[in-house]
Amino acid sequence: MNKSDGERVAAVLEELGFVPTTNESEANLIFTMACSVRQTAIDRIHGRLRNWEHMKRTRPILTVLSGCVLPDDKEYFRKKFDILLDTKDINQLPALLTDTQNIRRSIIPSRGTQVVQYLSLKPKYSSTFQAFVPIMSGCDKFCTYCAVPFTRGREVSRPSKEILDEVQALVVRGYKQITLLGQNVNSYGLDTQGREPNFAKLLQLVAAIAGDFWIHYTSPHPRDMTDDVLDAMAASPKIAKQIHLPLQAGSTAVLKRMNRTYTQGEYLRLMHRIRSRFPYLALSTDIIVGFPGETAAQFEETRKVFREARFDMAYIAQYSPRPNTPAAKVFSDDVLESEKKRRFEVLTADLSECSFAYHQSLLHSTIRILIEKYSTGFYFGKTEGLKNIRVPAHDFDHGKFVGTFQEIRVQTVSHWHLQGAFVESFIPVKSLTQ
């Protein structure tokens, strides 16, 4: 979400006449998009602030902070940044930057359906063929470890017409990959009392747009993953047969402390139902190791679920308490840092095995990929399941296939990457869309 929000900020700043630079010594405005999911991200802002304060002593610089910022951090950062505004208030940025005499004037907080008005700002897309399209903001799940409900607020759906218009415009411009974004995409439309379609119907409407493109979405919540979403996926070859389904923990007791509202058994039954519909599905997840009270035996339950689910990718995090979240208030961070690190390494090794097994299932098959870049004689791209693949380029190519779909024969695989070669015709042997 922060990347998508940053694209909207970039468009606003460009409209105001700002020119981007990667050299801070040239900048007269520094805009920071914060992420409070991990403390390390906030710590990096503290580190950069010291440099910016030093720069301000020698010349005028405006500093702006937005993104996900927890209330306690806001109190500190408000004294350090010239402007601090919530993501939902980004549409007020032009007024703030053009009224530098009153730069610290009050920001009028967006409320209700206003919190998604900033999404109507036209973004400056960072790619010419891949785009993130946010469909909602906020989260109502209140997982005990999570800062999102406190930084982005409750769930508010973006008008479907806006979403469809944005996707339509992107496809007309030749975009090949559209990723629908939300903290819990399955909840799309539920806050509108029927004025907007549910998520499954939104998927169908996006897929009905004419053109050759992939549709990805992230992230769904296992509790809300319904068969009508799977039906929509099965009905359209445009909707990628890839799901990111956060597990967080394999122990029902730990899941309860996390307030994840499902059990180990319910997650596994959902996973098997999905696998029965899409045998070659690419399945990724999020997992937190070392959550308060997680015993060695409970961690082994996570490993058990991991192997049964056969995740081919996972974003594994070592638990770090976020200020004022229920977990930080109620539970003691009682798992040693050394044990968190050990569990992280053990689960990463499990992931390596599962990823390699998935890659081996693709060996010698012909698959469709989206080429993302060219460098020193090779193309680099992604499969429909978001696997990295490298393809030798012809001597005369010079990167002309970047941003296009190509059919590739997978020749070799490793734990984390594939390598293939161009083929003359697409003859599916075992494609992700089967």
C-alpha positions as CSV (number, residue, x, y, z in Angstrom):
1,M,0.0,0.0,0.0
2,N,2.8,2.4,0.8
3,K,4.3,2.0,-2.6
4,S,0.9,2.8,-4.2
5,D,0.4,5.8,-1.9
6,G,3.9,7.0,-2.7
7,E,3.0,7.0,-6.4
8,R,0.1,9.3,-5.7
9,V,2.3,11.6,-3.6
10,A,4.8,11.7,-6.5
11,A,2.1,12.8,-8.8
12,V,1.0,15.6,-6.5
13,L,4.5,16.9,-6.0
14,E,5.2,16.8,-9.8
15,E,2.0,18.8,-10.4
16,L,3.3,21.4,-8.0
17,G,6.5,21.7,-10.0
18,F,8.8,19.5,-7.9
19,V,11.4,17.4,-9.7
20,P,12.5,14.0,-8.2
21,T,16.0,13.5,-7.1
22,T,17.8,10.6,-5.4
23,N,20.5,12.9,-4.0
24,E,19.4,14.4,-0.7
25,S,22.0,17.1,-0.9
26,E,20.1,18.5,-3.9
27,A,16.6,18.3,-2.3
28,N,14.6,21.1,-0.9
29,L,11.7,18.8,0.1
30,I,12.1,15.4,1.6
31,F,8.9,13.2,1.7
32,T,9.0,10.1,3.9
33,M,6.4,7.3,3.7
34,A,6.5,5.5,7.1
35,C,5.7,1.8,7.7
36,S,4.9,0.8,11.3
37,V,4.6,-3.0,10.7
38,R,8.2,-3.4,11.9
39,Q,10.1,-1.3,14.4
40,T,13.2,-1.4,12.2
41,A,11.5,0.8,9.6
42,I,10.7,3.5,12.2
43,D,14.2,3.2,13.6
44,R,15.6,4.0,10.1
45,I,13.5,7.3,10.1
46,H,15.0,8.2,13.4
47,G,18.5,7.7,11.9
48,R,17.7,9.8,8.8
49,L,16.3,12.6,10.9
50,R,19.7,13.4,12.4
51,N,21.0,13.9,8.9
52,W,18.1,16.1,7.8
53,E,18.3,18.3,10.9
54,H,22.0,18.8,10.2
55,M,21.1,19.8,6.6
56,K,18.5,22.2,7.7
57,R,21.1,24.2,9.6
58,T,22.8,25.1,6.2
59,R,19.8,25.6,3.9
60,P,16.0,25.6,3.9
61,I,14.5,22.1,3.5
62,L,10.9,21.0,4.1
63,T,10.4,17.6,5.6
64,V,7.1,15.7,5.3
65,L,6.0,12.5,7.0
66,S,3.0,10.3,6.0
67,G,2.2,6.7,5.8
68,C,1.5,4.3,8.7
69,V,2.5,6.1,11.9
70,L,1.4,5.0,15.4
71,P,0.0,7.6,17.8
72,D,3.0,7.5,20.1
73,D,5.4,8.0,17.2
74,K,3.3,10.8,15.9
75,E,3.8,12.8,19.0
76,Y,7.5,12.6,18.6
77,F,7.7,13.1,14.9
78,R,5.3,16.0,14.9
79,K,8.1,18.0,16.6
80,K,10.7,16.9,14.0
81,F,8.9,17.1,10.7
82,D,7.5,20.3,9.1
83,I,4.4,18.5,8.0
84,L,2.9,15.3,9.4
85,L,-0.3,14.0,7.8
86,D,-2.1,10.7,7.6
87,T,-2.2,8.9,4.3
88,K,-6.0,9.6,4.0
89,D,-5.2,13.3,4.1
90,I,-2.6,13.3,1.3
91,N,-5.1,15.2,-0.9
92,Q,-4.5,18.3,1.4
93,L,-0.8,18.3,0.5
94,P,-1.1,20.9,-2.3
95,A,-2.7,23.4,0.1
96,L,0.0,22.8,2.7
97,L,2.9,23.2,0.4
98,T,1.6,26.3,-1.3
99,D,0.9,28.1,2.0
100,T,4.5,27.9,3.4
101,Q,3.8,30.9,5.7
102,N,1.3,28.7,7.6
103,I,3.0,25.4,7.1
104,R,2.0,24.1,10.5
105,R,-1.6,25.0,10.2
106,S,-4.2,22.4,11.3
107,I,-4.9,19.5,8.9
108,I,-8.6,18.7,8.7
109,P,-8.8,14.9,9.3
110,S,-10.7,12.9,6.6
111,R,-13.6,10.9,8.1
112,G,-16.0,8.2,6.9
113,T,-16.0,7.7,3.1
114,Q,-13.6,10.7,2.8
115,V,-10.7,8.5,3.9
116,V,-10.5,7.0,0.4
117,Q,-10.8,10.3,-1.5
118,Y,-7.1,10.5,-1.8
119,L,-7.2,7.4,-3.9
120,S,-8.9,9.4,-6.7
121,L,-5.6,11.3,-7.1
122,K,-4.0,10.1,-10.3
123,P,-0.7,8.3,-9.4
124,K,2.7,8.6,-11.1
125,Y,3.1,4.9,-11.8
126,S,6.7,3.7,-11.2
127,S,6.3,1.1,-14.1
128,T,5.0,1.3,-17.6
129,F,3.5,-2.2,-17.5
130,Q,2.8,-3.1,-13.9
131,A,0.5,-1.2,-11.6
132,F,-0.9,-1.4,-8.0
133,V,-4.5,-0.4,-7.8
134,P,-5.8,0.1,-4.2
135,I,-9.5,-1.0,-3.7
136,M,-9.9,-0.1,-0.1
137,S,-8.2,1.4,3.0
138,G,-8.1,0.3,6.6
139,C,-8.7,-3.0,8.5
140,D,-11.4,-4.2,10.9
141,K,-9.7,-7.4,12.0
142,F,-7.7,-6.0,15.0
143,C,-5.0,-8.7,15.1
144,T,-3.4,-8.2,18.5
145,Y,0.1,-7.6,17.0
146,C,-0.9,-5.3,14.1
147,A,-0.6,-1.5,13.9
148,V,-2.8,-1.1,10.8
149,P,-6.2,-0.4,12.4
150,F,-4.4,2.3,14.5
151,T,-2.7,3.9,11.6
152,R,-5.1,3.5,8.7
153,G,-8.4,3.2,10.6
154,R,-11.5,1.1,9.8
155,E,-12.2,-0.5,6.5
156,V,-13.6,1.8,3.8
157,S,-14.1,0.6,0.2
158,R,-13.1,2.7,-2.8
159,P,-15.9,3.3,-5.3
160,S,-15.9,0.4,-7.8
161,K,-16.3,2.9,-10.7
162,E,-13.1,4.6,-9.8
163,I,-11.3,1.2,-9.6
164,L,-12.7,0.0,-13.0
165,D,-11.9,3.3,-14.6
166,E,-8.3,3.2,-13.4
167,V,-7.8,-0.4,-14.5
168,Q,-9.4,0.3,-17.9
169,A,-7.1,3.3,-18.5
170,L,-4.1,1.2,-17.5
171,V,-5.0,-1.6,-19.9
172,V,-5.6,0.8,-22.7
173,R,-2.0,2.1,-22.1
174,G,-0.7,-1.5,-22.4
175,Y,-0.3,-2.5,-18.8
176,K,0.2,-6.2,-18.4
177,Q,-0.1,-6.8,-14.6
178,I,-2.7,-5.2,-12.3
179,T,-2.5,-5.9,-8.6
180,L,-5.6,-5.1,-6.5
181,L,-4.5,-3.9,-3.1
182,G,-6.1,-3.8,0.4
183,Q,-5.3,-4.8,3.9
184,N,-8.2,-7.4,3.6
185,V,-9.4,-7.4,0.0
186,N,-12.1,-10.0,0.9
187,S,-13.9,-7.3,2.9
188,Y,-14.3,-5.1,-0.2
189,G,-17.8,-3.7,-0.4
190,L,-19.0,-4.9,3.0
191,D,-19.0,-1.4,4.5
192,T,-21.2,0.0,1.8
193,Q,-24.5,-1.8,2.7
194,G,-24.9,-3.1,-0.9
195,R,-23.9,0.0,-2.8
196,E,-20.8,-1.7,-4.1
197,P,-20.2,-5.2,-5.3
198,N,-18.4,-7.8,-3.1
199,F,-14.8,-8.7,-3.8
200,A,-15.7,-11.7,-6.0
201,K,-18.0,-9.6,-8.2
202,L,-15.3,-6.9,-8.4
203,L,-12.8,-9.5,-9.6
204,Q,-15.3,-10.5,-12.3
205,L,-15.8,-6.9,-13.4
206,V,-12.1,-6.3,-13.6
207,A,-11.6,-9.5,-15.6
208,A,-14.4,-8.5,-18.0
209,I,-12.3,-5.5,-19.1
210,A,-11.0,-6.3,-22.7
211,G,-7.3,-6.8,-23.0
212,D,-4.4,-9.3,-22.3
213,F,-3.3,-8.8,-18.7
214,W,-2.9,-10.6,-15.4
215,I,-4.9,-9.8,-12.3
216,H,-3.3,-10.4,-8.9
217,Y,-4.7,-9.4,-5.5
218,T,-3.3,-9.0,-2.0
219,S,-4.0,-9.7,0.8
220,P,-7.0,-11.8,1.6
221,H,-7.9,-12.9,5.2
222,P,-8.3,-16.7,5.6
223,R,-11.5,-16.2,7.6
224,D,-13.2,-14.4,4.7
225,M,-11.8,-16.4,1.8
226,T,-15.1,-17.7,0.2
227,D,-15.9,-20.0,-2.7
228,D,-17.3,-17.2,-4.8
229,V,-13.7,-15.7,-5.0
230,L,-12.4,-19.1,-6.1
231,D,-15.2,-19.4,-8.6
232,A,-14.2,-16.0,-10.1
233,M,-10.6,-17.2,-10.3
234,A,-11.5,-20.4,-12.0
235,A,-13.8,-18.6,-14.5
236,S,-11.1,-16.2,-15.9
237,P,-7.6,-17.0,-17.2
238,K,-6.7,-13.3,-16.5
239,I,-7.0,-13.9,-12.7
240,A,-3.6,-15.3,-11.7
241,K,-3.7,-18.7,-10.1
242,Q,-1.6,-17.4,-7.2
243,I,-2.9,-16.6,-3.7
244,H,-1.1,-15.0,-0.8
245,L,-2.9,-16.4,2.2
246,P,-1.4,-15.2,5.6
247,L,-1.1,-18.0,8.1
248,Q,0.8,-16.1,10.8
249,A,1.1,-19.2,13.1
250,G,0.2,-22.9,12.9
251,S,-0.8,-23.3,16.5
252,T,-4.5,-22.7,17.3
253,A,-3.5,-21.4,20.8
254,V,-1.2,-18.8,19.3
255,L,-3.7,-17.9,16.6
256,K,-6.2,-17.2,19.4
257,R,-3.7,-14.9,21.2
258,M,-3.2,-13.2,17.8
259,N,-7.0,-12.8,17.4
260,R,-6.8,-14.3,13.9
261,T,-10.3,-15.8,14.3
262,Y,-9.6,-19.2,12.7
263,T,-8.0,-22.4,13.9
264,Q,-5.3,-24.6,12.4
265,G,-7.9,-27.0,11.2
266,E,-10.0,-24.3,9.5
267,Y,-6.9,-23.0,7.7
268,L,-5.9,-26.4,6.5
269,R,-9.4,-27.2,5.3
270,L,-9.5,-24.0,3.4
271,M,-6.0,-24.7,1.9
272,H,-7.0,-28.1,0.8
273,R,-10.2,-26.7,-0.8
274,I,-8.2,-24.2,-2.7
275,R,-5.6,-26.9,-3.8
276,S,-8.4,-29.1,-5.0
277,R,-9.6,-26.3,-7.3
278,F,-6.1,-25.3,-8.5
279,P,-3.6,-28.1,-8.3
280,Y,-0.7,-26.0,-9.7
281,L,-1.5,-22.9,-7.6
282,A,1.4,-20.8,-6.3
283,L,0.7,-20.3,-2.6
284,S,2.5,-17.8,-0.4
285,T,2.0,-16.7,3.2
286,D,3.1,-14.5,6.1
287,I,4.3,-16.0,9.4
288,I,5.4,-14.5,12.7
289,V,7.8,-16.5,14.8
290,G,8.4,-15.9,18.5
291,F,5.0,-14.4,19.2
292,P,4.5,-14.0,23.0
293,G,4.0,-17.4,24.7
294,E,4.9,-19.4,21.6
295,T,6.4,-22.6,22.9
296,A,8.8,-24.9,21.0
297,A,6.0,-27.4,20.5
298,Q,3.7,-24.6,19.1
299,F,6.4,-23.6,16.7
300,E,6.6,-27.2,15.5
301,E,2.9,-26.9,14.7
302,T,3.7,-24.0,12.4
303,R,6.3,-26.2,10.7
304,K,3.7,-28.9,10.3
305,V,1.2,-26.6,8.7
306,F,3.9,-25.1,6.5
307,R,4.9,-28.4,5.1
308,E,1.3,-29.6,4.6
309,A,0.4,-26.3,2.8
310,R,3.5,-26.5,0.6
311,F,4.1,-22.8,0.6
312,D,6.4,-21.8,-2.2
313,M,7.0,-18.4,-0.8
314,A,6.7,-17.0,2.7
315,Y,7.4,-13.6,4.4
316,I,8.8,-14.7,7.8
317,A,9.1,-12.2,10.5
318,Q,10.5,-12.3,14.0
319,Y,8.0,-10.9,16.4
320,S,8.6,-7.3,17.6
321,P,6.1,-5.5,19.8
322,R,4.4,-2.5,18.3
323,P,3.6,0.3,20.8
324,N,0.0,0.3,22.2
325,T,-1.1,-2.8,20.2
326,P,-3.0,-5.3,22.4
327,A,-0.2,-7.8,22.2
328,A,2.3,-5.2,23.5
329,K,-0.1,-4.2,26.3
330,V,-1.2,-7.7,27.4
331,F,1.6,-10.1,26.6
332,S,5.2,-10.3,27.7
333,D,7.7,-10.5,24.8
334,D,9.0,-13.7,26.4
335,V,10.7,-15.6,23.6
336,L,14.4,-14.9,23.6
337,E,15.8,-13.1,20.5
338,S,18.2,-15.9,19.9
339,E,15.3,-18.4,19.8
340,K,13.3,-16.1,17.5
341,K,16.3,-16.1,15.2
342,R,16.7,-19.9,15.4
343,R,13.0,-20.4,14.5
344,F,13.3,-17.9,11.6
345,E,16.3,-19.9,10.2
346,V,14.5,-23.2,10.7
347,L,11.4,-22.0,8.9
348,T,13.5,-20.4,6.1
349,A,15.1,-23.8,5.5
350,D,11.7,-25.4,5.3
351,L,10.7,-22.7,2.8
352,S,13.7,-23.4,0.7
353,E,12.7,-27.1,0.5
354,C,9.1,-26.3,-0.4
355,S,10.1,-23.6,-2.9
356,F,12.5,-26.1,-4.6
357,A,9.8,-28.8,-4.8
358,Y,7.5,-26.3,-6.5
359,H,10.1,-25.2,-8.9
360,Q,10.9,-28.8,-9.8
361,S,7.2,-29.3,-10.7
362,L,7.8,-26.6,-13.4
363,L,10.9,-28.1,-14.8
364,H,10.7,-28.8,-18.6
365,S,7.3,-27.2,-18.8
366,T,6.3,-24.3,-21.0
367,I,4.9,-21.3,-19.1
368,R,4.0,-17.7,-19.8
369,I,6.1,-15.1,-18.1
370,L,6.1,-11.3,-17.9
371,I,9.5,-9.9,-18.6
372,E,10.4,-7.1,-16.1
373,K,13.9,-6.0,-17.1
374,Y,17.0,-6.7,-19.2
375,S,20.5,-6.7,-18.0
376,T,23.9,-7.8,-19.5
377,G,22.5,-10.3,-21.9
378,F,19.6,-11.7,-19.8
379,Y,15.9,-11.0,-19.4
380,F,14.5,-11.2,-15.8
381,G,10.8,-11.7,-15.2
382,K,8.0,-13.3,-13.2
383,T,5.8,-16.3,-13.8
384,E,2.0,-16.1,-13.2
385,G,2.8,-17.4,-9.7
386,L,5.3,-14.6,-9.1
387,K,8.4,-16.8,-9.4
388,N,11.6,-15.2,-10.5
389,I,12.9,-16.5,-13.8
390,R,16.0,-15.6,-15.9
391,V,16.1,-16.0,-19.7
392,P,19.1,-15.6,-22.0
393,A,18.5,-12.9,-24.6
394,H,19.4,-13.1,-28.2
395,D,22.3,-11.0,-29.3
396,F,20.1,-8.6,-31.2
397,D,17.4,-8.1,-28.6
398,H,18.7,-5.2,-26.6
399,G,15.8,-5.4,-24.2
400,K,13.0,-5.1,-26.6
401,F,10.8,-7.7,-24.9
402,V,10.7,-5.8,-21.5
403,G,7.0,-5.3,-20.5
404,T,5.7,-8.2,-22.7
405,F,4.4,-11.7,-22.1
406,Q,6.6,-14.4,-23.5
407,E,6.4,-18.2,-23.6
408,I,9.3,-19.8,-21.9
409,R,10.5,-23.4,-21.6
410,V,11.9,-24.0,-18.0
411,Q,15.3,-25.6,-18.3
412,T,16.9,-25.4,-14.9
413,V,15.6,-24.7,-11.4
414,S,17.2,-23.7,-8.0
415,H,15.6,-23.2,-4.6
416,W,14.8,-19.5,-5.4
417,H,14.9,-19.1,-9.2
418,L,14.1,-20.6,-12.5
419,Q,15.9,-20.4,-15.8
420,G,14.4,-20.9,-19.2
421,A,14.6,-20.2,-22.9
422,F,12.3,-18.7,-25.5
423,V,10.1,-21.1,-27.4
424,E,8.5,-20.5,-30.8
425,S,5.0,-21.6,-29.8
426,F,3.1,-21.9,-26.5
427,I,2.4,-25.6,-25.8
428,P,1.3,-26.0,-22.2
429,V,2.8,-29.0,-20.4
430,K,2.0,-27.9,-16.9
431,S,1.1,-24.3,-16.8
432,L,-0.1,-22.4,-13.7
433,T,-3.5,-21.7,-15.4
434,Q,-4.4,-25.3,-15.7
